[in-house]
Amino acid sequence: MSERSELTRLTGNGDGECGEKDCPNVYRTATGSFLMQGDASDAFTPPAGEGLVEIPEAVLREAFRALGW
């Protein structure tokens, strides 16, 4: 697993709902995949080794803007 400092933070630059706090956020890894940080969800039980997080639409829109999508 990557150290947090090795990830590119796409959200949470102070303009969103949480300001500079740590919730919720989208990160991009060096390999181009994404990590999501958010409130744990119990919508259903995922397979072993997986987890669910809930990310507000505004946070995903912020991440898309940061990527130029």
Phi and psi restraints in degrees (value plus and minus 20) as a CYANA .aco file:
   2 SER   PHI     -94.3   -54.3
   2 SER   PSI     131.0   171.0
   3 GLU   PHI     -93.4   -53.4
   3 GLU   PSI     127.9   167.9
   4 ARG   PHI     -76.0   -36.0
   4 ARG   PSI     -56.7   -16.7
   5 SER   PHI     -87.0   -47.0
   5 SER   PSI     -36.7     3.3
   6 GLU   PHI    -109.3   -69.3
   6 GLU   PSI     -22.5    17.5
   7 LEU   PHI    -116.8   -76.8
   7 LEU   PSI     130.3   170.3
   8 THR   PHI    -113.2   -73.2
   8 THR   PSI      96.3   136.3
   9 ARG   PHI    -102.2   -62.2
   9 ARG   PSI     101.2   141.2
  10 LEU   PHI    -115.2   -75.2
  10 LEU   PSI     -36.3     3.7
  11 THR   PHI    -154.6  -114.6
  11 THR   PSI     153.5   193.5
  12 GLY   PHI      58.9    98.9
  12 GLY   PSI      12.6    52.6
  13 ASN   PHI    -103.9   -63.9
  13 ASN   PSI     -10.7    29.3
  14 GLY   PHI      85.7   125.7
  14 GLY   PSI     -27.9    12.1
  15 ASP   PHI    -115.8   -75.8
  15 ASP   PSI     -33.8     6.2
  16 GLY   PHI    -110.0   -70.0
  16 GLY   PSI    -186.2  -146.2
  17 GLU   PHI     -84.9   -44.9
  17 GLU   PSI     -55.3   -15.3
  18 CYS   PHI    -116.0   -76.0
  18 CYS   PSI     -20.1    19.9
  19 GLY   PHI      40.9    80.9
  19 GLY   PSI    -148.1  -108.1
  20 GLU   PHI    -112.7   -72.7
  20 GLU   PSI     -15.7    24.3
  21 LYS   PHI     -91.3   -51.3
  21 LYS   PSI     155.9   195.9
  22 ASP   PHI    -113.0   -73.0
  22 ASP   PSI      -2.7    37.3
  23 CYS   PHI    -152.6  -112.6
  23 CYS   PSI     131.4   171.4
  24 PRO   PHI     -94.6   -54.6
  24 PRO   PSI     144.2   184.2
  25 ASN   PHI    -166.0  -126.0
  25 ASN   PSI     139.9   179.9
  26 VAL   PHI    -140.6  -100.6
  26 VAL   PSI     112.5   152.5
  27 TYR   PHI    -142.8  -102.8
  27 TYR   PSI     130.7   170.7
  28 ARG   PHI    -132.4   -92.4
  28 ARG   PSI     115.9   155.9
  29 THR   PHI    -108.7   -68.7
  29 THR   PSI     148.9   188.9
  30 ALA   PHI     -82.7   -42.7
  30 ALA   PSI     -44.8    -4.8
  31 THR   PHI    -108.8   -68.8
  31 THR   PSI     -20.4    19.6
  32 GLY   PHI      73.3   113.3
  32 GLY   PSI     -20.1    19.9
  33 SER   PHI    -104.9   -64.9
  33 SER   PSI     155.4   195.4
  34 PHE   PHI    -141.4  -101.4
  34 PHE   PSI     125.2   165.2
  35 LEU   PHI    -137.6   -97.6
  35 LEU   PSI     116.5   156.5
  36 MET   PHI    -132.7   -92.7
  36 MET   PSI     114.7   154.7
  37 GLN   PHI    -138.6   -98.6
  37 GLN   PSI     105.3   145.3
  38 GLY   PHI    -187.6  -147.6
  38 GLY   PSI    -193.7  -153.7
  39 ASP   PHI     -89.0   -49.0
  39 ASP   PSI     116.1   156.1
  40 ALA   PHI     -82.9   -42.9
  40 ALA   PSI     119.1   159.1
  41 SER   PHI    -134.4   -94.4
  41 SER   PSI     127.0   167.0
  42 ASP   PHI    -138.1   -98.1
  42 ASP   PSI      11.7    51.7
  43 ALA   PHI     -79.1   -39.1
  43 ALA   PSI     -56.0   -16.0
  44 PHE   PHI    -180.2  -140.2
  44 PHE   PSI     148.8   188.8
  45 THR   PHI    -111.4   -71.4
  45 THR   PSI      93.5   133.5
  46 PRO   PHI     -96.3   -56.3
  46 PRO   PSI     146.8   186.8
  47 PRO   PHI     -80.7   -40.7
  47 PRO   PSI     138.9   178.9
  48 ALA   PHI     -74.0   -34.0
  48 ALA   PSI     117.1   157.1
  49 GLY   PHI      66.9   106.9
  49 GLY   PSI     -22.9    17.1
  50 GLU   PHI    -137.1   -97.1
  50 GLU   PSI     141.9   181.9
  51 GLY   PHI    -163.2  -123.2
  51 GLY   PSI     144.7   184.7
  52 LEU   PHI    -136.8   -96.8
  52 LEU   PSI     115.4   155.4
  53 VAL   PHI    -148.4  -108.4
  53 VAL   PSI     131.1   171.1
  54 GLU   PHI    -124.3   -84.3
  54 GLU   PSI     104.1   144.1
  55 ILE   PHI    -139.7   -99.7
  55 ILE   PSI     102.9   142.9
  56 PRO   PHI     -83.3   -43.3
  56 PRO   PSI     128.6   168.6
  57 GLU   PHI     -75.0   -35.0
  57 GLU   PSI     -59.9   -19.9
  58 ALA   PHI     -79.5   -39.5
  58 ALA   PSI     -53.9   -13.9
  59 VAL   PHI     -91.0   -51.0
  59 VAL   PSI     -60.9   -20.9
  60 LEU   PHI     -85.4   -45.4
  60 LEU   PSI     -60.1   -20.1
  61 ARG   PHI     -81.5   -41.5
  61 ARG   PSI     -60.9   -20.9
  62 GLU   PHI     -81.5   -41.5
  62 GLU   PSI     -62.6   -22.6
  63 ALA   PHI     -83.9   -43.9
  63 ALA   PSI     -62.9   -22.9
  64 PHE   PHI     -81.3   -41.3
  64 PHE   PSI     -61.5   -21.5
  65 ARG   PHI     -83.1   -43.1
  65 ARG   PSI     -62.0   -22.0
  66 ALA   PHI     -82.0   -42.0
  66 ALA   PSI     -51.2   -11.2
  67 LEU   PHI    -107.3   -67.3
  67 LEU   PSI     -27.3    12.7
  68 GLY   PHI      56.5    96.5
  68 GLY   PSI       4.2    44.2
